[in-house]
Amino acid sequence: MNSAWREGNQVQLLINGEGFYPAVFDSIRQAKQQVLLETFIIFDDDVGKQLRDALIQAANNGAQVEIMVDGYGTAELGSDYIAGLTDAGINVHMYDPRPRVMGYRTNIFRRLHRKIVVVDGKEAYVGGINFGNDHLAAYGPKTKQDYAVRVVGPGVSDIHQASLDLFNLVPGAAQRMAPIPASEQPHAGDAAIQIAIRDNDQHKRDIEQQYIDVIRGASQRLSIANAYFYPGYHLLRELRRAARRGVKVTLILQGEPDMPWVRALGQLLYGYLIKDGVVIHEYCRRPLHGKVALVDDDWASVGSSNLDPLSLSLNLEANVNIRDRQFTQDLYQHLTTLAADQCQEITQETVLRGYWWRAPLAFIGYHFTRHFPAMTGLLPAHTPRLKPASQSGLQSEQTLEQAQSADTPLSTLSLDEESRR
């Protein structure tokens, strides 16, 4: 879903759990009609418990509460946590649950990676922040640096519809609240927004193509802070072309990664970019989990999509694109301060160390990973499904035989384009 631009919105940047959790929990607690929540991860920790309590409060207010979690990211959520939600009348759905094989999760690819919360059809949150203590500074050195936005105004209608498009694939969806038309949403600010969705049906390349289009149109500056940076040929080429025509291109990437091998892959691309004038900073304070970008003075993007094969070719993702000079300026100042105070700039001299042995590895590895998404189409996880969670635990912890004998109906549903033919 590549929606139209909607004028008249208020958009607030929320940085890390300290900015995101108080705002979203307060909104959920005040819900009177409906809460739709999609996320990759919910942990049963202090943050997860605050989320559960807020959702139960919304249900007690009379709101319909629907939750969608990913079968890989939230596979460990316990039965007591789920029971607390379902006992309050909250529906918990799992995206693509899979049985374990020798104790290992098998639903590695095509994940529900987007993070969306819509409250009463009038307020929406979109970003990259999951629900767990690891997004709070008190967690320690492995606290994630991340971002989300709160949106109020006509653009909420499109975010609401995008979320309903997924929830409506679950049986019984006809009872769910329809989006308030954008024309009936009150004017809330000066920002124009656009919701961009990546799925495995009609919008497989929407987010990647949007990045390519805005990079091509950049004239002054371009800043990207992205956790997992390993994009395709076209996006890399446009970054180099932008730098060569005089655009100030700055990348902020992981320097203290939660997955070191991902950083190692990204570093193989540094020389290719730096030689054309792209400036690369590695964020070294803690793991970078953000996915934000800005172009010139009036375009920014905040969401869940990394710039790697999983996000650009396999996962369900959601970004909010924003046209607002003040928002873009505030984000630019934040990223500039981040780069100056908490990052290390990568120089050409650093890149050339060991280049003689890394260059062949970079060539082979990059070309292999670019074909990786197509290869995953041969795996069983190619056809994702939706299932309700039960009080006995998430369905991914059961075998399919156990799940089929449970009282809770499975409502198995394919979301893949090939299965619709």
For each residue, the residues with C-beta under 8 A, 3 or more apart:
1: 158 161 162 165 195 196 197 199 203 206
2: 194 196 197 203 206 210
3: 6 158 161 162 194 195 196
4: 158 194
5: 192 193 194 323
6: 3 9 153 154 155 157 158 182 192 193 194
7: 154 192
8: 153 154 185 187 188 189 190 192
9: 6 151 152 153 154 155 156 188 189 191 192 193
10: 151 152 153 188 189 191
11: 149 150 151 189 191 193 320 322 324 327
12: 23 149 150
13: 19 147 149 302 327 330 331 334
14: 19 20 23 125 127 129 147 148 149 150
15: 18 19 20 146 147 334
16: 19 20 129 135 136 137 143 144 145 146 147
17: 20 21 47 129 133 135 136 146
18: 15 21 22 136 137
19: 13 14 15 16 22 23 148
20: 14 15 16 17 23 24 125 127 129 135 146 148
21: 17 18 24 25 47 50 135 136
22: 18 19 25 26
23: 12 14 19 20 26 27 125 150
24: 20 21 27 28 117 125 148 150
25: 21 22 28 29 50 51 54
26: 22 23 29 30 54
27: 23 24 30 31 117 119 123 125 150
28: 24 25 31 35 37 51 54 55 57 58 117 119
29: 25 26 54 57 58
30: 26 27 58 61 119
31: 27 28 34 35 58 61 63 65 119 120
32: 61 62 63 120
33: 62 63 64 120 121 177
34: 31 63 64 65 66 118 119 120 121 176 177
35: 28 31 55 58 63 64 65 66 117 118 119 120
36: 66 116 117 118 160 163 164 167
37: 28 55 65 66 67 68 116 117
38: 67 68 69 112 114 115 116 117 163 166
39: 42 67 68 69 70 73 74 115 130 131
40: 69 70 73 74 111 112 113 114 115 130 304
41: 69 70 73 74 130 131 132
42: 39 48 51 69 74 77 81 130 131 132
43: 47 48 76 77 130 131 132 133 134
44: 48 49 76 77 78 80 81
45: 48 49 132 133
46: 49 50 133
47: 17 21 43 50 51 131 132 133 135 136
48: 42 43 44 45 51 52 77 81 131 132
49: 44 45 46 52 53
50: 21 25 46 47 53 54
51: 25 28 42 47 48 54 55 131
52: 48 49 55 56 81 84 85
53: 49 50 56 57
54: 25 26 28 29 50 51 57 58
55: 28 35 37 51 52 58 59 65 67 85 88 90
56: 52 53 59 60 84 85 88 90
57: 28 29 53 54 60 61
58: 28 29 30 31 35 54 55 61 63 65
59: 55 56 62 63 65 88 89 90
60: 56 57 88
61: 30 31 32 57 58
62: 32 33 59
63: 31 32 33 34 35 58 59 120
64: 33 34 35 175 176 177
65: 31 34 35 37 55 58 59 85 88 89 90 91
66: 34 35 36 37 90 91 93 167 176
67: 37 38 39 55 85 90 91 92 93
68: 37 38 39 93 94 95 112 166 167 386
69: 38 39 40 41 42 73 74 77 92 93 94 95 112 389 394
70: 39 40 41 73 74 94 95 96 111 112 113
71: 74 75 94 95 96 97 98 107 111 112 394 395 396
72: 75 96 98 105 107 108 111 396
73: 39 40 41 69 70 111 112 113 130
74: 39 40 41 42 69 70 71 77 94 394
75: 71 72 97 105 394 396 397
76: 43 44
77: 42 43 44 48 69 74 81 82 389 394
78: 44 81 82 393
79: 82 83 391 392 393
80: 44 83 84
81: 42 44 48 52 77 78 84 85
82: 77 78 79 85 86 92 389 390 391 393 394
83: 79 80 86 87 391
84: 52 56 80 81 87 88
85: 52 55 56 65 67 81 82 88 90 92
86: 82 83 89 90 91 92 389 390 391
87: 83 84 391
88: 55 56 59 60 65 84 85
89: 59 65 86
90: 55 56 59 65 66 67 85 86
91: 65 66 67 86 170 388
92: 67 69 82 85 86 388 389
93: 66 67 68 69 167 170 386 387 388 389
94: 68 69 70 71 74 97 386 387 388 389 394 395 396
95: 68 69 70 71 111 112 316 384 385 386
96: 70 71 72 107 110 111 112 381 384 385 386
97: 71 75 94 107 385 387 394 395 396 403
98: 71 72 105 106 107 380 381 396
99: 106 396 398 399 400
100: 103 104 105 106 396 397
101: 104 106
102:
103: 100
104: 100 101
105: 72 75 98 100 108 396
106: 98 99 100 101 380 381
107: 71 72 96 97 98 110 111 381 396
108: 72 105 111 381
109: 310 314 376 379 381 382
110: 96 107 200 314 315 316 376 381 382 384 416
111: 40 70 71 72 73 95 96 107 108 310 314 315 316
112: 38 40 68 69 70 71 73 95 96 166 315 316 384
113: 40 70 73 304 305 310 311 315 316 317
114: 38 40 126 197 303 304 315 316 317 318
115: 38 39 40 125 126 127 128 129 130 148 304 318
116: 36 37 38 124 125 126 159 162 163 318
117: 24 27 28 35 36 37 38 124 125
118: 34 35 36 121 123 124 125 156 159 160 163
119: 27 28 30 31 34 35 122 123 124
120: 31 32 33 34 35 63 123
121: 33 34 118 156 157 160 177 179 180
122: 119 152 156 180 185
123: 27 118 119 120 150 151 152 156
124: 116 117 118 119 150 151 152 155 156 159 160
125: 14 20 23 24 27 115 116 117 118 148 149 150 151
126: 114 115 116 148 149 151 159 195 302 303 304 318 319 320
127: 14 20 115 146 147 148 149 302 303 304
128: 115 146 147 148 227 289 290 291 302 303 304
129: 14 16 17 20 115 135 146 147 148 289
130: 39 40 41 42 43 73 115 134 135
131: 39 41 42 43 47 48 51
132: 41 42 43 45 47 48 135
133: 17 43 45 46 47 136 138 139
134: 43 130 139 142 143 144
135: 16 17 20 21 47 129 130 132 139 143 144 146 289
136: 16 17 18 21 47 133 139 143
137: 16 18 143
138: 133 143
139: 133 134 135 136 142 143
140: 143
141: 256 286
142: 134 139 258 286 287
143: 16 134 135 136 137 138 139 140 286 287
144: 16 134 135 258 286 287 288 289
145: 16 283 285 286 287 288 289 290
146: 15 16 17 20 127 128 129 135 289 290
147: 13 14 15 16 127 128 129 290 291 292 302
148: 14 19 20 24 115 125 126 127 128 129 302
149: 11 12 13 14 125 126 127 302 320 322
150: 11 12 14 23 24 27 123 124 125
151: 9 10 11 123 124 125 126 155 156 159 193 320
152: 9 10 122 123 124 156 188 189
153: 6 8 9 10 156 185 186 187 188 189 191 193
154: 6 7 8 9 157 182 183 185 187
155: 6 9 124 151 158 159 182 192 193 194 195 320
156: 9 118 121 122 123 124 151 152 153 159 160 180 185
157: 6 121 154 160 161 179 180 181 182 185
158: 1 3 4 6 155 161 162 179 182 194 195
159: 116 118 124 126 151 155 156 162 163 195 320
160: 36 118 121 124 156 157 163 164 179 180
161: 1 3 157 158 164 165 179
162: 1 3 116 158 159 165 166 195 197 318
163: 36 38 116 118 159 160 166 167
164: 36 160 161 167 168 173 176 178 179
165: 1 161 162 168 169
166: 38 68 112 162 163 169 316
167: 36 66 68 93 163 164 170 173 176
168: 164 165 173 176
169: 165 166 173 386 413 415
170: 91 93 167 173 386 388 411 413
171: 409 411
172: 175
173: 164 167 168 169 170 176
174:
175: 64 172
176: 34 64 66 164 167 168 173
177: 33 34 64 121
178: 164
179: 121 157 158 160 161 164
180: 121 122 156 157 160 184 185
181: 157 184 185
182: 6 154 155 157 158 185
183: 154
184: 180 181
185: 8 122 153 154 156 157 180 181 182 188
186: 153
187: 8 153 154
188: 8 9 10 152 153 185
189: 8 9 10 11 152 153 324
190: 8 324 326
191: 9 10 11 153 322 323 324 327
192: 5 6 7 8 9 155 322 323 324
193: 5 6 9 11 151 153 155 320 321 322 323
194: 2 3 4 5 6 155 158 320 321
195: 1 3 126 155 158 159 162 318 319 320 321
196: 1 2 3 206 207 210 301 303 318 319 320 321
197: 1 2 114 162 203 206 207 316 317 318
198: 203 204 205 206 207 208 305 311 312 315 316 317 318
199: 1 202 203 204 316 415
200: 110 204 314 316 384 415 416 417
201: 204 415 416 417 420
202: 199 417
203: 1 2 197 198 199 206
204: 198 199 200 201 313
205: 198 208 209 312
206: 1 2 196 197 198 203 209 210
207: 196 197 198 210 211 303 305 311 312 317 319
208: 198 205 211 212 231 232 234 235 312
209: 205 206 212 213
210: 2 196 206 207 213 214 301 319 321
211: 207 208 214 215 231 235 293 301 307
212: 208 209 215 216 234 235 238
213: 209 210 216 217
214: 210 211 217 218 293 295 299
215: 211 212 218 222 235 238 239 242 295
216: 212 213 238 241 242
217: 213 214 295
218: 214 215 221 222 242 247 249 295 296
219: 247 296
220: 247 248 296 297
221: 218 247 248 249 250 294 295 296 332
222: 215 218 239 242 247 248 249 250 293 294 295 296
223: 250 251 252 293 294 332 335
224: 229 250 251 252 292 293 307
225: 251 252 253 283 288 290 291 292 293 335 338
226: 229 251 252 253 288 290 291 292 293 306 307
227: 128 253 254 287 288 289 290 291 306
228: 254 259 262 266 306 307 308 310 311
229: 224 226 251 253 254 266 269 306 307 308
230: 262 265 266 269 307 308 309 366 369
231: 208 211 235 236 307 308 312
232: 208 235 236 309 312 370
233: 236 237 370
234: 208 212 237 238
235: 208 211 212 215 231 232 238 239 307
236: 231 232 233 239 240 269 272 273
237: 233 234 240 241
238: 212 215 216 234 235 241 242
239: 215 222 235 236 242 243 249 251 273 278
240: 236 237 243 244 272 273 276 278
241: 216 237 238 244 245
242: 215 216 218 222 238 239 245 247 249
243: 239 240 246 247 249 273 276 277 278
244: 240 241 276 277
245: 241 242
246: 243
247: 218 219 220 221 222 242 243
248: 220 221 222 279
249: 218 221 222 239 242 243 277 278 279
250: 221 222 223 224 278 279 280 281 335 339
251: 223 224 225 226 229 239 273 278 279 280 281
252: 223 224 225 226 281 282 283 288 335 338 339 343
253: 225 226 227 229 263 266 280 281 282 283 288
254: 227 228 229 257 262 263 266 282 283 287 288
255: 263 282 283 284 288 343 344
256: 141 283 284 285 286 287 288
257: 254 260 262 263 287 288
258: 142 144 287 289
259: 228 262 263
260: 257 263 264
261: 264 265
262: 228 230 254 257 259 265 266 308
263: 253 254 255 257 259 260 266 267
264: 260 261 267 268
265: 230 261 262 268 365 369
266: 228 229 230 253 254 262 263 269 270
267: 263 264 270
268: 264 265 358 361 362 365 366
269: 229 230 236 266 272 273 362 366
270: 266 267 273 274 280 346 351
271: 274 275 348 351 352 355 362
272: 236 240 269 275 362
273: 236 239 240 243 251 269 270 276 278 280
274: 270 271 277 278 279 280 346 347 348 351
275: 271 272 348
276: 240 243 244 273
277: 243 244 249 274
278: 239 240 243 249 250 251 273 274
279: 248 249 250 251 274 345
280: 250 251 253 270 273 274 345 346
281: 250 251 252 253 339 343 344 345 346
282: 252 253 254 255 343 344 346
283: 145 225 252 253 254 255 256 286 288 338 342 343
284: 255 256 342 343 344
285: 145 256 342
286: 141 142 143 144 145 256 283
287: 142 143 144 145 227 254 256 257 258
288: 144 145 225 226 227 252 253 254 255 256 257 283
289: 128 129 135 144 145 146 227 258
290: 128 145 146 147 225 226 227
291: 128 147 225 226 227 302 303 304 305 306 307 311 319
292: 147 224 225 226 300 301 302 331 335
293: 211 214 222 223 224 225 226 300 301
294: 221 222 223 299 300 301 328 331 332 335
295: 214 215 217 218 221 222 299 300
296: 218 219 220 221 222 299 328
297: 220 325 328 329
298: 323 324 325 328
299: 214 294 295 296 321 322 323 328
300: 292 293 294 295 321 322 324 327 328 331
301: 196 210 211 292 293 294 319 320 321 322
302: 13 126 127 128 147 148 149 291 292 319 320 322
303: 114 126 127 128 196 207 291 317 318 319 320
304: 40 113 114 115 126 127 128 291 311 317 318 319
305: 113 198 207 291 311 312 315 317 318 319
306: 226 227 228 229 291 310 311 312
307: 211 224 226 228 229 230 231 235 291 311 312
308: 228 229 230 231 262 311 312
309: 230 232 312 313 314 369 370 372 373
310: 109 111 113 228 306 313 314 315
311: 113 198 207 228 291 304 305 306 307 308 314 315 317
312: 198 205 207 208 231 232 305 306 307 308 309
313: 204 309 310 373
314: 109 110 111 200 309 310 311 373 376
315: 110 111 112 113 114 198 305 310 311
316: 95 110 111 112 113 114 166 197 198 199 200
317: 113 114 197 198 207 303 304 305 311
318: 114 115 116 126 162 195 196 197 198 303 304 305
319: 126 195 196 207 210 291 301 302 303 304 305
320: 11 126 149 151 155 159 193 194 195 196 301 302 303
321: 193 194 195 196 210 299 300 301
322: 11 149 191 192 193 299 300 301 302 327 328
323: 5 191 192 193 298 299
324: 11 189 190 191 192 298 300 327 328
325: 297 298 328 329
326: 190 329 330
327: 11 13 191 300 322 324 330 331
328: 294 296 297 298 299 300 322 324 325 331 332
329: 297 325 326 332 333
330: 13 326 327 333 334
331: 13 292 294 300 327 328 334 335
332: 221 223 294 328 329 335 336
333: 329 330 336 337
334: 13 15 330 331 337 338
335: 223 225 250 252 292 294 331 332 338 339
336: 332 333 339 340
337: 333 334 340 341
338: 225 252 283 334 335 341 342 343
339: 250 252 281 335 336 342 343 345
340: 336 337 343
341: 337 338
342: 283 284 285 338 339
343: 252 255 281 282 283 284 338 339 340
344: 255 281 282 284
345: 279 280 281 339
346: 270 274 280 281 282 350 351
347: 274 350 351
348: 271 274 275 351 352
349: 352 353
350: 346 347 353
351: 270 271 274 346 347 348 355
352: 271 348 349 355
353: 349 350
354: 357 358
355: 271 351 352 358 359
356: 359
357: 354 360 361
358: 268 354 355 361 362
359: 355 356 362 363
360: 357 363 364
361: 268 357 358 364 365
362: 268 269 271 272 358 359 365 366
363: 359 360 366 367
364: 360 361 367 368
365: 265 268 361 362 368 369
366: 230 268 269 362 363 369 370
367: 363 364 370 371
368: 364 365 371 372
369: 230 265 309 365 366 372
370: 232 233 309 366 367
371: 367 368 374 375
372: 309 368 369 375 376
373: 309 313 314 376 377
374: 371 377
375: 371 372 378
376: 109 110 314 372 373 379 381 382
377: 373 374 382
378: 375 382
379: 109 376 382
380: 98 106 383
381: 96 98 106 107 108 109 110 376 384
382: 109 110 376 377 378 379 416 418
383: 380 414 415 416 418 419
384: 95 96 110 112 200 381 414 415 416
385: 95 96 97 412 413 414 415
386: 68 93 94 95 96 169 170 411 412 413 415
387: 93 94 97 395 403 410 411 412
388: 91 92 93 94 170 395 408 409 410 411
389: 69 77 82 86 92 93 94 393 394 395 408
390: 82 86 393 395 406 407 408
391: 79 82 83 86 87
392: 79 398 406
393: 78 79 82 389 390 397 398
394: 69 71 74 75 77 82 94 97 389 397
395: 71 94 97 387 388 389 390 398 403 410
396: 71 72 75 94 97 98 99 100 105 107
397: 75 100 393 394
398: 99 392 393 395 402 403 406
399: 99 402 403
400: 99 403 404
401: 404 405
402: 398 399 405 406
403: 97 387 395 398 399 400 406 410
404: 400 401 410
405: 401 402
406: 390 392 398 402 403
407: 390
408: 388 389 390
409: 171 388
410: 387 388 395 403 404
411: 170 171 386 387 388
412: 385 386 387
413: 169 170 385 386
414: 383 384 385 419 420
415: 169 199 200 201 383 384 385 386 419
416: 110 200 201 382 383 384 419 420
417: 200 201 202 420 421
418: 382 383 421
419: 383 414 415 416
420: 201 414 416 417
421: 417 418
